Amino acid sequence: MREITIHHYIILSSLLFCLGFVGIILRRNLLVVLMCLEVLMNAIILAFVAFARYYNEHDGHVMAMIIMAIAAVEAAIGLGIVVTIFHHRKSIDTNDLKSMKG
């Protein structure tokens, strides 16, 4: 049986990062864009933890906790903004938000 190495974690992290990035670029629903942003942050967390485990340091775990806190704040603020936009415009399509430019 093959051992799981750091390369497997980095490949998985890269795939998740690309999936999140493509989702942010291609999707028009604001909620889906926020979920893709969460996938992108989880890919970064996975890479930090994999490198921390590989080098037997705790710095990556600390960074992962900081990123999780930032992701929680981003989700709370982002969902508040989405609810406010939906309340006023009855749509959360990102193309509709272009009319908000000043």
C-alpha positions as CSV (number, residue, x, y, z in Angstrom):
1,M,0.0,0.0,0.0
2,R,1.3,3.5,-0.9
3,E,2.0,6.1,1.7
4,I,0.3,9.4,1.5
5,T,3.0,12.1,1.1
6,I,3.0,15.8,1.2
7,H,2.7,15.8,-2.6
8,H,-0.7,14.3,-2.4
9,Y,-1.9,17.1,-0.1
10,I,-0.4,19.8,-2.3
11,I,-2.0,18.3,-5.4
12,L,-5.4,18.2,-3.6
13,S,-4.8,21.7,-2.3
14,S,-4.0,23.0,-5.8
15,L,-7.1,21.3,-7.3
16,L,-9.3,22.8,-4.6
17,F,-7.7,26.2,-5.2
18,C,-8.3,26.0,-8.9
19,L,-11.9,24.9,-8.4
20,G,-12.6,27.8,-6.1
21,F,-10.9,30.3,-8.4
22,V,-12.8,29.1,-11.5
23,G,-16.0,29.2,-9.5
24,I,-15.4,32.8,-8.5
25,I,-14.6,33.8,-12.1
26,L,-17.5,31.9,-13.8
27,R,-20.4,32.0,-11.5
28,R,-22.9,34.8,-11.3
29,N,-24.8,34.0,-8.2
30,L,-23.4,35.9,-5.2
31,L,-24.0,33.0,-2.8
32,V,-22.1,30.5,-5.0
33,V,-19.2,33.0,-5.3
34,L,-19.0,33.2,-1.5
35,M,-19.0,29.4,-1.3
36,C,-16.2,29.2,-3.9
37,L,-14.3,31.8,-1.8
38,E,-14.6,29.4,1.2
39,V,-13.3,26.5,-0.9
40,L,-10.4,28.7,-1.9
41,M,-9.6,29.5,1.7
42,N,-9.9,25.8,2.7
43,A,-7.3,24.9,0.0
44,I,-4.9,27.4,1.5
45,I,-5.6,26.0,5.0
46,L,-4.8,22.5,3.7
47,A,-1.5,23.6,2.2
48,F,-0.5,25.3,5.5
49,V,-1.3,22.3,7.6
50,A,0.4,19.9,5.2
51,F,3.6,21.9,5.3
52,A,3.4,22.3,9.1
53,R,3.1,18.5,9.4
54,Y,5.9,17.9,7.0
55,Y,8.3,20.3,8.7
56,N,7.0,19.4,12.2
57,E,6.3,23.0,13.1
58,H,3.3,24.7,14.6
59,D,3.3,27.8,12.5
60,G,1.1,26.4,9.8
61,H,-1.5,25.3,12.3
62,V,-1.6,28.9,13.8
63,M,-2.0,30.3,10.3
64,A,-4.8,27.8,9.6
65,M,-6.6,29.0,12.7
66,I,-6.2,32.6,11.7
67,I,-7.5,31.9,8.2
68,M,-10.5,30.0,9.7
69,A,-11.3,33.1,11.8
70,I,-11.0,35.4,8.8
71,A,-13.3,33.0,6.8
72,A,-15.9,33.0,9.5
73,V,-15.9,36.8,9.6
74,E,-16.0,37.0,5.8
75,A,-19.0,34.6,5.7
76,A,-20.9,36.6,8.3
77,I,-20.3,40.0,6.7
78,G,-20.8,38.6,3.2
79,L,-24.1,37.0,4.0
80,G,-25.3,40.2,5.6
81,I,-24.4,42.1,2.5
82,V,-26.2,39.5,0.3
83,V,-29.4,39.6,2.4
84,T,-29.4,43.5,2.2
85,I,-28.8,43.4,-1.6
86,F,-31.6,40.8,-2.0
87,H,-33.9,42.8,0.2
88,H,-33.5,45.9,-2.0
89,R,-33.0,44.4,-5.5
90,K,-34.8,41.0,-5.2
91,S,-31.8,39.5,-7.0
92,I,-28.3,38.3,-6.1
93,D,-27.0,38.1,-9.6
94,T,-23.5,39.7,-9.9
95,N,-24.4,41.3,-13.2
96,D,-27.1,43.3,-11.4
97,L,-24.5,44.7,-9.0
98,K,-22.7,46.5,-11.9
99,S,-25.4,49.2,-11.8
100,M,-24.3,50.2,-8.3
101,K,-21.1,51.9,-9.7
102,G,-21.0,55.6,-9.0
